[in-house]
Amino acid sequence: MSRFRRWQLVAGACALLAVLLAAGAAAFLLTRPGDISNPGVEFHAQTQTPTPTPSPSPAPHKRAGDPADDFVWPVYGYTEGRTRYLAGPSLRPPYARLWSVHARSLLEFPPAIGGRTLYLLDNDGIVWAIGKRHGAVHWKRRVGVLAASTPAYGGGRLYVTVLSRAPGRPGRVLAMRASDGKILWSRSLPSRTESPPLLDSGRIYFGSEDGTVYALRAGDGGVRWTFKADGSVKGGLALSDGKLYFGDYAGKMYAIRRADGSLVWRTGTSGAAFGLSSGQFYSTPAVAFGRVYIGNTDHYVYSFGADHGKLAWRRGTGGYVYSSPAVADVPGGRPAVYLGSYDGRFYALDAKSGRTLWTYHDGGTISGGTTIVGDIVYFSNNRLKTTTGLGARTGRRVFKFNHGAFNPVVSDGERIYLTGSSSLYALRPKASPTRR
């Protein structure tokens, strides 16, 4: 065979391969999964009325007439369902800065609030106890060398999860006395964990990177049960109606029984790689209105029926959705899901249908969680290092702060505590502007 003939055959084969690849790519694009809505999946549009949680034993030396001294924001996401919504307070900008504390370490997660004290865990594995009124540091204690979560607070104790307890060593979980940081018990783990612990009825619940979900006795750290997921469990667990909800890095969503860890339902996703694989769930889910809401690295936001795990809707964004959603029916609004995406947009979605209510283009990347205080929804931008507040009903910007990174704010109903990339700020309204 002549050299010219061989060249013709090779060229023809390459052309045929190019055609096949183009056809395959076109087929992938035409069959790529898109937005889905199943309106028949159960939905309970009851009004949410989460109220401030009183401290079980207010400090005897508290200032009279300051209800914020009794307030508890006990876990990441505020409620057991991780709805991230504090209803009621009319805290609106402009704000005055009261104080700031520089942690000299990355702050990925906000503090818990226990009465008069904020409890913060930085990425270097140091727990901080900070007075709310003046920002005084009451105590600090190192509990590891790498950490990324919010402590759980209750009964005068803190419960902390740690990614690495020492150089080259995996994580641990421990209980500390909130008054002075004394370690009351500690359990070493065979894997790292950055799952913010959930405290309920004398037990703590969290996941880990080897896929193990733990239920431990809060009193002594004893294991009540474990559950093995198909992938790493990075986010926190949400609790509602006796069931714990979480996603994993295998792209699976789970509901298990709080009592014994037995499986209620498990469902997969297929929104990544043109529907050929699952994305990963880093987001901590929120449970409300009979639904579970969660973001995924496949660029979608998902809503599942809480009872049986049926997909209610799936809404696409233009980037990863690491963000943990807030879910609320703010006064004058409708039940909605709020969260950001790596596409630099912040979304308000109808909680029942997934329909877009409004979007706000911020640029950069939005990877952390969301918080609603009153009728303002807050988020931080990791690339721009800012924190923004929007009217929850309108999406109109009402607040901008030139510090922020991941998770934005918590509140005791009188003040806002804003988490910057390495500093914590206390803000108080200067006045009472008109309703947004």
BELJOMO-V164835 format. One record per pair of residues at least 4 apart in sequence whose ideal C-beta (glycine too) atoms are under 6 Angstrom apart, sorted by the first residue. I is the first residue (numbers start at 1). J is the second residue. If there is no record, write none. Layout:
((I:J) (I:J))
//
This chain:
((1:5) (1:6) (28:274) (32:274) (32:275) (33:271) (33:275) (35:315) (35:316) (36:313) (36:314) (37:313) (37:353) (37:354) (38:312) (41:305) (41:310) (41:312) (42:290) (42:305) (43:289) (43:290) (43:352) (44:289) (44:290) (45:335) (47:329) (48:329) (49:87) (50:79) (50:87) (52:71) (52:413) (53:72) (54:70) (55:70) (55:72) (55:115) (58:62) (58:70) (62:69) (68:412) (68:414) (69:115) (69:116) (71:412) (72:114) (73:78) (73:112) (73:113) (73:410) (74:153) (74:154) (75:152) (75:198) (76:150) (76:196) (76:236) (77:82) (77:84) (78:84) (79:83) (80:200) (80:239) (81:238) (81:240) (81:287) (81:288) (82:238) (82:284) (82:286) (83:286) (83:288) (83:327) (84:326) (84:370) (84:371) (85:326) (85:328) (85:372) (86:373) (86:411) (89:374) (89:413) (90:374) (91:373) (91:374) (91:429) (92:433) (93:398) (93:399) (94:430) (95:427) (95:429) (96:428) (96:430) (97:427) (98:426) (98:428) (99:135) (99:426) (100:423) (100:425) (101:130) (101:135) (101:424) (102:423) (103:107) (103:122) (103:422) (105:122) (105:123) (105:124) (106:123) (107:122) (107:419) (107:422) (108:148) (108:406) (109:149) (109:150) (109:407) (110:150) (110:407) (110:410) (110:419) (111:118) (111:119) (111:120) (112:119) (112:150) (112:151) (112:153) (113:118) (113:412) (114:153) (114:178) (116:132) (117:129) (118:130) (118:132) (119:129) (119:151) (119:153) (119:158) (120:128) (121:127) (121:147) (121:151) (122:126) (123:148) (125:142) (125:143) (125:144) (125:145) (125:146) (125:147) (125:162) (126:140) (126:142) (127:141) (127:143) (128:140) (129:138) (129:139) (130:137) (131:136) (139:180) (139:181) (141:181) (143:160) (143:162) (144:162) (144:164) (144:165) (145:164) (145:167) (146:163) (146:164) (147:162) (147:163) (148:194) (149:161) (149:194) (149:196) (150:196) (151:158) (151:160) (152:159) (152:197) (152:199) (153:158) (154:199) (156:178) (157:175) (157:178) (158:176) (158:178) (159:175) (159:197) (159:199) (159:204) (160:174) (161:173) (161:193) (161:195) (161:197) (161:206) (162:171) (162:172) (163:171) (163:192) (163:194) (165:169) (165:172) (170:189) (170:191) (170:192) (171:189) (171:192) (171:193) (172:186) (172:188) (172:189) (173:187) (174:183) (174:186) (175:184) (175:185) (176:181) (176:183) (177:182) (177:184) (185:220) (185:221) (187:221) (191:208) (191:209) (191:210) (192:209) (193:208) (195:206) (195:207) (195:233) (195:236) (196:236) (197:204) (197:206) (198:205) (198:237) (199:204) (200:239) (202:218) (203:215) (203:218) (204:216) (204:218) (205:215) (205:237) (205:244) (206:214) (207:213) (207:233) (207:246) (208:212) (209:232) (211:228) (211:229) (211:231) (211:232) (212:226) (212:228) (213:227) (213:233) (214:226) (215:224) (215:225) (216:221) (216:223) (217:222) (225:260) (225:261) (227:256) (227:261) (229:233) (229:248) (230:248) (230:250) (230:252) (231:248) (231:249) (231:250) (232:249) (233:246) (233:248) (234:282) (235:282) (235:283) (235:284) (236:284) (237:244) (237:246) (238:245) (238:285) (238:287) (239:244) (240:287) (242:258) (243:255) (243:264) (244:256) (244:258) (245:255) (245:285) (245:287) (245:292) (246:254) (247:253) (247:281) (247:294) (248:252) (248:281) (249:280) (251:268) (251:269) (251:278) (251:279) (252:266) (252:268) (253:267) (253:304) (254:266) (255:264) (255:265) (256:261) (256:263) (257:262) (265:308) (265:309) (267:309) (268:278) (269:278) (270:275) (271:279) (271:298) (271:300) (272:277) (272:278) (272:279) (272:298) (273:277) (279:296) (279:297) (279:298) (280:297) (281:296) (282:322) (283:294) (283:295) (283:324) (284:324) (285:292) (285:294) (286:293) (286:325) (286:327) (287:292) (287:306) (288:327) (289:335) (289:351) (290:306) (291:303) (291:306) (291:312) (292:304) (292:306) (293:303) (293:325) (293:327) (293:337) (294:302) (295:301) (295:321) (295:323) (295:339) (296:300) (296:321) (297:320) (299:316) (299:317) (300:314) (300:316) (301:315) (301:321) (302:314) (303:312) (303:313) (304:309) (304:311) (305:310) (305:312) (313:354) (315:349) (315:354) (317:321) (317:341) (317:343) (318:343) (319:341) (319:342) (319:343) (320:342) (321:341) (322:367) (323:339) (323:340) (323:366) (324:369) (325:337) (325:339) (326:338) (326:370) (326:372) (327:337) (328:372) (329:335) (330:375) (330:392) (332:393) (333:393) (335:351) (336:348) (336:351) (336:357) (337:349) (337:351) (338:348) (338:370) (338:377) (339:370) (340:346) (340:366) (340:379) (341:345) (342:365) (344:362) (344:363) (344:364) (345:359) (345:361) (346:360) (346:379) (347:359) (348:357) (348:358) (349:354) (350:355) (350:357) (358:395) (360:390) (360:395) (362:381) (364:381) (364:383) (364:384) (365:382) (365:383) (366:379) (366:381) (367:382) (368:380) (368:406) (368:407) (369:407) (370:379) (371:378) (371:408) (371:409) (372:377) (372:392) (373:411) (375:392) (376:389) (377:390) (377:392) (378:389) (378:408) (378:409) (379:388) (379:408) (380:387) (380:404) (380:405) (380:406) (380:408) (381:386) (382:405) (385:404) (385:421) (386:402) (386:404) (387:401) (387:404) (387:408) (387:418) (388:400) (389:398) (389:399) (390:395) (390:397) (391:396) (391:398) (391:436) (398:436) (403:420) (404:420) (405:421) (407:419) (409:416) (409:418) (410:417) (411:416) (415:426) (415:428) (416:427) (417:426) (418:425))
//
